[in-house]
Amino acid sequence: MSLAGKRIAVTGAFGTLGAAVVQAALHAGATVAAIDRADAPPAGVDLAGAHRFGGIDLAEAASAKNAIDAAVKELGGLDALVNIAGTFRWETLAEGKLETWDFLYRVNLRTAVAASQAALAHLREGGRIVNVGALSALKAGAGVGAYTASKSGVMRFTEALAEELKERDITVNAVLPSIIDTPPNRKDMPKADFGKWVKPRQLADVILFLLSDQAAAVTGALIPVVGRV
């Protein structure tokens, strides 16, 4: 799938999924701005060829705007935004903290909203926004209330923004992964069958499709990407 000539900003780009999306987009011919809260990618994460912007708090409107504006300057424009920045916490309400709900809202939802708002000034006809939700937000279980509430917000935000932007011919979609095969998830669930999980590159391929010209008619979609979970 070709993304030749596309200029794409990716948030949460220094993490496992973010790096996979950056690498896949570069391979498909895009130019990419890799944006993250961390100052630099961890050892072993190869983002060669991408324009890197570290130390960015995307939950703050001014920081998000500055980062997107800087990315646009480096890329010479902006055709797409991929909102991957996010995190997870398992915590029951009885034993947890109210602050966890605020924290996950800030990291999982507010970052996507702030980055998207900053990108709107630059996206033109044919633009793309892709968000990362969660399959578990469709039916929450014990201990994931705060996480799934924030990811439910991502889903509703995706639908609302898709409606808002459809007359501008800018699509907004979200992927809903089950369990992504990442080192932290393997550490947290060492007895699981990792072969059933979604590989980062598999999820990246779905995201790249949504960024492509072939997905021009798809907007407001919440697409499960479940592997064999």
Beta strands, then each sheet from edge to edge (+ up, - down):
strand 1: 7-11
strand 2: 31-35
strand 3: 51-53
strand 4: 80-83
strand 5: 128-132
strand 6: 171-177
strand 7: 222-225
sheet 1: 3+ 2+ 1+ 4+ 5+ 6+ 7+
end
